[in-house]
Amino acid sequence: MSCCRRNICREKNNNCSFNICFTMMDIKHVKMLVGALLILVCIKPGLFAAPVSPTFKAAFVSIDITPDEPKMLLGYAARKSEGIHDRIYHKIVVLDDGISRFFLVSTDICVLSPSEYDHVASLLKKKLGIDPQQFWWSVTHTHSAPEVGVPGLPESFMKERYEHAVDVQYTTFVEQTLIQGIEEAIGKLEPVRLGVGWGFSQANINRRTWGENKKAAFGMNPDGAVDRKIGLLRLEKADGSTLALLANYAIHGTVLGPGNLKISGDVTGTVAEYVEKKTGAPLVFINGAAGNLAPVYSVYPNPSAGHLDQFNVLLGDRIIEASKNIHDVLDSIRFYTGEVIVKTPRKSGMTEWPSYLKKYTSVSGDGKTNYVNLPIRFFRINNTIAVWSAPLELFCEISNSIRDQSPFPYTFYFGYTNGWLGYLPTAKAWENGGYEVHTVSPYTISAEKDLKDHVLTYLLSDAFLNNKTGDMNRKKKTKK
Ligand SMILES: [Zn+2]
């Protein structure tokens, strides 16, 4: 048993394990201490030449889901595609730590109803025995890709946009290719090492601006909050080549505006294609808290007007540069998953939610308060990396603050994951209002606090840090 496993996985009867009691005041110090300990104990720099762990395996599969025919595009007003600018994909990663598996899919589409996620999760459970908690489906938020499935919550915000029928044929194609891709990936698992690091890119900018009237509108706000960190995970094969690179960065898929009718992965699709061409390594892009973050060139009628290829330098080269500078490599992997449902008050005066979303809303015992039941997922790799995800367009200040207070050396936020339940702005954003607060959010001013409290409590909980949730998951282990 390696030193890493003894110290970090905190198995029972392990005299190396340490219990941590936190107060919010202590978090920064604990984070520094835990970070230092973990880096000393668990991460061995420069291990790319060392043999890979025989128990940690991964696989990557990419499936082209570009439609052959014109499709209704999602993002902006309803419009039909005319031609293709660049192709769109499911990017599928499977991780296997020798005990259980984790399935991550990133698809080049705009948003998904959480009921569509639930439907595919149930198909995967039935067909392959995959526990839904171990299947995360993220979308890149390109505004130039087809609609998939039922509208979901947007139907409550803008009913008139969804007067056309659901495209059942394309939806089935997207679902079936995802399941086939996962099956294919399971058959391709191979030993790997995992590198983790940070990059930095100024390809995004805060998009909420206001004049003297203080009313928020879309624009570019150089003084506004941003998140310019790129969270990087690199899966390296036994021969040293890269199986796949995962880049987590917050940016709206809106370089192309409503005038564009060509299918495209937008900025994230273009950058993925560029990185793959330049390095030979597939790039899986996972969006972050982009609720208030636009690309620096935004909403143009075509790719050249939108300087789309300049993002290859602004973001693509930054991802490549950061991937070369990954020094933290995990040679022994254990991972754990968890979930918390955050119940937070629902904005009053909202129209009825579609019946297929009933699991995502509830009412207080006295019948006076409606709630949004917001599913937050967690994924921990050793005690080095914590990923939390939400079906949200989150304001970046919230995930920045959680990252700052997390005890893990690497805390990533995956946005637009497992569905879409609207924008979740900061409490402060209510002062300036605007689209994200008044038009497309089902939340109240207390949502920021509710979300932060729950996520931080979970990240710092004994259950999460000491595998208790992991052990529970293991009992109903994914079929192998
Ligand atoms: Zn958006």
Residues whose N, C-alpha, C, O or C-beta is under 5 A from the ligand:
A	BS01	ZN	E393
